[in-house]
Amino acid sequence: MRYYAGKLLELVGLLCVGLALAYGVFQDSMRVELYLGTAGGAIFVLGWLVEGRRRG
């Protein structure tokens, strides 16, 4: 279950970063783009940590 929760968080993080890039292209607020990109990156890393890595 942790695997799927981690993957879901990674997906949300990637979508947030994509939204930040799109916002930066269509709007003039780099501050919002930076906040969204940072939040998306943090969510992605959190998902990566929750997912965990199995040792083969």
SULQUIBEL-V988420 format. One record per backbone hydrogen bond with DSSP energy under -1.0 kcal/mol. CO is the residue of the C=O (numbers start at 0). NH is the residue of the N-H. E is the energy in kcal/mol with one decimal. If there is no record, write none. Layout:
BEGIN
co->CO nh->NH e->E
co->CO nh->NH e->E
END
This chain:
BEGIN
co->0 nh->4 e->-2.1
co->1 nh->5 e->-2.5
co->2 nh->6 e->-2.3
co->3 nh->7 e->-2.3
co->4 nh->8 e->-2.2
co->5 nh->9 e->-2.4
co->6 nh->10 e->-2.3
co->7 nh->11 e->-2.4
co->8 nh->12 e->-2.5
co->9 nh->13 e->-2.4
co->10 nh->14 e->-2.5
co->11 nh->15 e->-2.2
co->12 nh->16 e->-2.1
co->13 nh->17 e->-2.4
co->14 nh->18 e->-2.4
co->15 nh->19 e->-2.1
co->16 nh->20 e->-2.3
co->17 nh->21 e->-2.4
co->18 nh->22 e->-2.6
co->19 nh->23 e->-2.3
co->20 nh->24 e->-1.5
co->21 nh->25 e->-2.1
co->22 nh->26 e->-2.2
co->28 nh->32 e->-1.5
co->29 nh->33 e->-2.6
co->30 nh->34 e->-2.4
co->31 nh->35 e->-2.8
co->32 nh->36 e->-2.4
co->33 nh->37 e->-2.5
co->34 nh->38 e->-2.6
co->35 nh->39 e->-2.6
co->36 nh->40 e->-2.2
co->37 nh->41 e->-2.4
co->38 nh->42 e->-2.5
co->39 nh->43 e->-2.3
co->40 nh->44 e->-2.3
co->41 nh->45 e->-2.3
co->42 nh->46 e->-2.3
co->43 nh->47 e->-2.2
co->44 nh->48 e->-2.3
co->45 nh->49 e->-2.5
co->46 nh->50 e->-2.4
co->47 nh->51 e->-1.4
END
